[in-house]
């Protein structure tokens, strides 16, 4: 009896290009003898666009998350973050095909889609684990909300006209207090996202670290911080703060912060697994995705070349 394989297809079906790509991938998987798995949010859209996709199976009802072999993601980084949420806690890696703008987490582009599916079917990829964050909100020493993040957890002001008064903390010790628009706590994966926009450093994915980047802080000492992976970061919303706050995890999961609450971030024991088709240097990915100017570079020779 042949092995039953379950591949989840995640697409932004509200966009024509992504819906079309989703139909294409599902048809290619069906032609290979698989029944594609999709989420409830996308099941009806895909069937409406292509009634021949009757072999589709529904995630949760027909196939458990733990049964997934792979997740093929069609869209930009936001769609990949949603796919990571759907596959949280299982071993299935995410294979991203970029249909958005930058697509930092994606492994392939739209024109490579058929070949990407062929490689997925052949299991022709390597798996890279990315550090994630465990996020807890505490009030009077009680945990009142908890979540996780692949990119970042951000504490932000809830209203535009008000700033926050916060205390930042590293490893259980206070570091500084200041007024600000918020604070971003990021993984190396998220260092090219919100943290980057706020002036934080780019951290190579191979580096295990946590980042803290203040947003528009009114303070002399409000520089981005990089700490070890076993450290804890915290942002306390001071009771004297005029504005109210909110915490966001990857811009998807949110919670309103009462005055006096603390957002504590640590490394999560559950990583996100990414399927990699090309194990090229991260430097090349930065140059390609950000279209950085490298004209005139002659390059090192001999042993100076660093190989991955």
C-alpha positions as CSV (number, residue, x, y, z in Angstrom):
1,X,0.0,0.0,0.0
2,X,1.4,3.4,-1.0
3,X,2.2,6.0,1.6
4,X,-0.5,8.6,2.1
5,X,1.0,12.0,1.9
6,X,-0.5,15.3,3.1
7,X,0.7,18.6,1.7
8,X,-1.1,21.8,2.9
9,X,-1.5,24.6,0.4
10,X,-1.9,28.1,1.8
11,X,-2.8,30.9,-0.6
12,X,-4.2,34.4,-0.2
13,X,-7.4,33.5,-2.1
14,X,-8.7,37.1,-1.9
15,X,-6.2,38.0,-4.5
16,X,-6.6,36.8,-8.1
17,X,-2.9,36.0,-8.7
18,X,-2.7,34.0,-5.5
19,X,-6.0,32.2,-6.1
20,X,-4.8,31.2,-9.6
21,X,-1.5,29.9,-8.2
22,X,-3.4,27.9,-5.5
23,X,-5.5,26.2,-8.2
24,X,-2.4,25.5,-10.2
25,X,-0.6,23.9,-7.3
26,X,-3.6,21.8,-6.2
27,X,-4.1,20.5,-9.8
28,X,-0.4,19.6,-10.0
29,X,-0.6,17.7,-6.6
30,X,-3.8,15.9,-7.7
31,X,-2.1,14.9,-11.0
32,X,0.7,13.3,-8.9
33,X,-1.8,11.3,-6.9
34,X,-2.1,13.4,-3.8
35,X,-5.2,15.0,-2.3
36,X,-4.2,18.6,-1.4
37,X,-5.1,19.9,2.1
38,X,-6.4,23.4,2.5
39,X,-7.8,25.5,5.4
40,X,-11.4,26.2,5.9
41,X,-10.8,29.9,4.9
42,X,-9.7,28.9,1.4
43,X,-11.7,25.7,0.7
44,X,-14.8,27.4,-0.7
45,X,-12.8,29.9,-2.8
46,X,-10.7,27.3,-4.4
47,X,-13.7,25.1,-5.3
48,X,-15.6,28.1,-6.6
49,X,-12.7,29.0,-8.9
50,X,-12.0,25.4,-10.0
51,X,-14.9,22.9,-9.4
52,X,-12.6,20.0,-10.6
53,X,-10.7,20.2,-7.3
54,X,-13.0,17.8,-5.6
55,X,-10.2,15.7,-4.0
56,X,-9.4,18.7,-1.7
57,X,-9.2,17.7,1.9
58,X,-10.0,20.1,4.8
59,X,-7.4,20.8,7.5
60,X,-8.6,19.8,10.9
61,X,-11.7,17.9,9.7
62,X,-10.1,15.5,7.2
63,X,-6.4,15.8,8.1
64,X,-4.8,16.8,11.4
65,X,-2.0,19.3,11.5
66,X,0.3,16.6,12.9
67,X,-0.2,14.6,9.7
68,X,1.2,17.3,7.4
69,X,4.4,16.6,5.5
70,X,4.9,20.0,4.0
71,X,3.2,23.4,3.7
72,X,3.4,25.1,0.3
73,X,2.7,28.9,0.8
74,X,1.7,31.1,-2.1
75,X,2.0,34.8,-1.3
76,X,4.2,37.3,0.5
77,X,5.7,37.2,4.0
78,X,2.3,37.9,5.5
79,X,0.9,34.8,4.0
80,X,3.9,32.8,5.3
81,X,3.3,34.2,8.8
82,X,-0.3,33.0,8.5
83,X,0.8,29.5,7.3
84,X,3.2,29.3,10.3
85,X,0.3,30.0,12.5
86,X,-1.7,27.2,10.9
87,X,1.1,24.7,11.2
88,X,2.3,25.7,14.7
89,X,3.5,22.8,16.7
90,X,3.9,20.3,13.9
91,X,7.1,19.2,12.1
92,X,6.0,20.2,8.6
93,X,8.3,22.8,7.1
94,X,7.0,25.9,5.1
95,X,8.0,26.2,1.5
96,X,7.2,29.8,0.4
97,X,6.6,30.9,-3.2
98,X,6.7,34.7,-3.4
99,X,3.7,36.4,-5.0
100,X,4.2,39.6,-3.0
101,X,6.8,42.3,-3.0
102,X,10.0,41.5,-1.0
103,X,9.1,38.0,0.1
104,X,12.1,37.6,2.4
105,X,10.9,34.2,3.8
106,X,10.1,32.8,0.4
107,X,12.3,30.3,-1.5
108,X,11.0,30.6,-5.0
109,X,9.3,33.1,-7.3
110,X,6.0,32.8,-9.3
111,X,7.7,31.7,-12.5
112,X,9.4,28.8,-10.7
113,X,6.1,27.4,-9.3
114,X,5.8,24.2,-11.4
115,X,9.4,23.2,-10.7
116,X,9.0,24.1,-7.0
117,X,6.1,21.6,-6.7
118,X,8.1,18.9,-8.5
119,X,10.9,19.4,-6.0
120,X,8.3,19.4,-3.1
121,X,6.9,16.1,-4.4
122,X,10.4,14.6,-4.6
123,X,11.2,15.9,-1.1
124,X,14.2,17.7,-2.7
125,X,14.8,20.3,-0.1
126,X,16.6,20.9,3.1
127,X,15.0,22.1,6.4
128,X,16.2,25.1,8.3
129,X,14.9,25.9,11.8
130,X,14.2,29.5,12.8
131,X,14.1,30.7,16.4
132,X,10.7,32.0,17.6
133,X,9.5,34.0,20.6
134,X,7.3,33.0,23.5
135,X,5.3,36.1,24.5
136,X,3.5,36.5,27.9
137,X,1.5,39.4,29.3
138,X,1.6,39.6,33.1
139,X,-0.5,41.7,35.5
140,X,0.0,41.5,39.2
141,X,2.4,38.5,38.6
142,X,-0.4,36.6,36.8
143,X,-0.2,35.6,33.2
144,X,-3.3,37.1,31.5
145,X,-2.4,36.4,27.9
146,X,0.2,34.4,26.0
147,X,1.2,33.9,22.4
148,X,4.2,33.4,20.1
149,X,6.0,35.1,17.2
150,X,8.2,34.2,14.3
151,X,9.2,37.8,13.4
152,X,8.5,40.0,16.4
153,X,6.3,41.1,19.3
154,X,5.7,44.8,19.5
155,X,4.4,46.9,22.3
156,X,2.7,50.0,20.8
157,X,0.6,52.9,21.8
158,X,-3.1,52.3,21.2
159,X,-3.9,55.9,20.2
160,X,-2.0,58.1,17.8
161,X,-2.0,61.2,20.0
162,X,-0.7,59.6,23.1
163,X,2.8,58.2,23.9
164,X,3.7,55.3,26.2
165,X,5.8,55.5,29.3
166,X,7.7,52.2,29.6
167,X,10.4,50.5,31.5
168,X,12.6,48.1,29.5
169,X,14.2,45.1,31.3
170,X,16.8,42.5,30.4
171,X,17.2,39.3,32.4
172,X,14.9,40.5,35.2
173,X,16.8,43.8,35.7
174,X,15.6,47.3,34.8
175,X,17.6,49.0,32.0
176,X,15.9,52.3,31.4
177,X,12.6,54.2,31.4
178,X,11.4,56.6,28.7
179,X,8.4,57.8,26.7
180,X,8.0,56.3,23.2
181,X,5.7,55.1,20.5
182,X,6.5,51.5,21.4
183,X,9.1,48.8,21.6
184,X,9.8,45.9,19.1
185,X,11.2,42.7,20.4
186,X,12.4,40.6,17.5
187,X,14.0,37.4,16.3
188,X,16.9,37.3,13.7
189,X,14.2,36.3,11.2
190,X,12.3,39.5,12.1
191,X,15.3,41.7,12.0
192,X,14.6,42.5,8.3
193,X,10.9,43.3,9.1
194,X,9.4,45.8,11.6
195,X,12.7,45.9,13.6
196,X,14.6,46.9,10.5
197,X,12.1,49.7,9.7
198,X,12.6,51.0,13.3
199,X,16.4,51.3,12.8
200,X,17.4,47.9,14.2
201,X,20.4,45.9,12.9
202,X,20.1,43.1,10.4
203,X,21.0,39.8,12.1
204,X,21.9,36.8,10.1
205,X,19.5,33.8,10.7
206,X,22.4,31.6,11.8
207,X,22.9,33.9,14.8
208,X,20.8,32.9,17.8
209,X,19.8,36.2,19.5
210,X,16.9,38.4,20.6
211,X,16.6,42.0,19.6
212,X,14.9,45.0,21.3
213,X,14.4,48.2,19.3
214,X,12.6,51.3,20.8
215,X,10.2,53.2,18.6
216,X,10.6,57.0,18.6
217,X,11.9,57.0,22.1
218,X,12.4,60.3,24.0
219,X,15.6,59.3,25.7
220,X,19.4,59.6,25.3
221,X,19.9,55.8,25.9
222,X,17.4,54.2,23.6
223,X,19.6,52.2,21.2
224,X,18.7,48.8,19.7
225,X,19.9,45.9,21.9
226,X,21.0,42.4,20.9
227,X,21.1,39.8,23.7
228,X,21.7,36.1,23.9
229,X,19.0,33.5,23.0
230,X,18.6,32.5,26.6
231,X,18.0,36.0,27.9
232,X,14.6,37.4,28.7
233,X,13.3,40.8,27.5
234,X,10.4,42.7,29.1
235,X,8.5,45.9,28.5
236,X,6.5,47.3,31.5
237,X,3.7,49.8,30.8
238,X,4.2,52.2,33.6
239,X,1.2,53.4,35.6
240,X,2.1,57.0,34.9
241,X,1.7,56.4,31.2
242,X,-1.0,58.6,29.8
243,X,-1.8,56.5,26.7
244,X,-2.9,52.9,26.6
245,X,-1.0,50.1,25.0
246,X,-1.4,47.1,22.8
247,X,0.9,44.1,22.1
248,X,1.1,42.6,18.6
249,X,2.6,39.3,17.7
250,X,3.7,39.2,14.0
251,X,1.0,41.8,13.3
252,X,-1.6,39.0,13.6
253,X,-2.4,38.3,17.2
254,X,-3.1,41.2,19.6
255,X,-4.0,42.0,23.1
256,X,-4.9,45.3,24.9
257,X,-2.5,46.1,27.7
258,X,-3.7,47.5,31.0
259,X,-1.6,50.1,32.8
260,X,1.0,48.3,35.0
261,X,1.2,45.2,32.8
262,X,4.4,43.6,31.6
263,X,5.2,41.9,28.3
264,X,7.8,39.3,28.8
265,X,9.6,37.7,25.8
266,X,11.8,34.7,25.8
267,X,12.9,32.1,23.2
268,X,10.2,29.6,22.5
269,X,11.0,25.9,22.6
270,X,9.1,25.5,19.3
271,X,10.9,26.7,16.2
272,X,9.5,27.3,12.8
273,X,10.9,25.0,10.1
274,X,11.5,26.4,6.6
275,X,12.1,24.3,3.5
276,X,15.1,25.6,1.6
277,X,15.6,24.9,-2.1
278,X,18.9,26.9,-2.4
279,X,21.3,27.1,0.5
280,X,23.0,30.2,-0.8
281,X,24.6,32.9,1.5
282,X,22.2,35.2,3.4
283,X,24.3,38.1,2.0
284,X,23.0,37.2,-1.5
285,X,19.5,37.1,-0.3
286,X,19.9,40.6,1.3
287,X,21.3,42.0,-2.0
288,X,18.6,40.4,-4.1
289,X,15.6,41.2,-1.9
290,X,16.6,44.8,-1.1
291,X,18.2,45.4,-4.6
292,X,21.4,46.6,-3.0
293,X,24.0,48.2,-5.2
294,X,27.1,46.0,-5.6
295,X,28.4,47.2,-9.0
296,X,32.2,47.5,-9.1
297,X,32.8,44.7,-6.5
298,X,35.7,42.5,-7.6
299,X,35.5,40.0,-4.8
300,X,37.9,38.0,-2.7
301,X,40.2,35.4,-4.1
302,X,41.4,32.1,-2.8
303,X,40.9,31.2,0.8
304,X,39.2,34.6,1.6
305,X,36.0,33.3,0.1
306,X,33.6,32.1,2.9
307,X,31.5,29.1,1.8
308,X,28.2,28.2,3.5
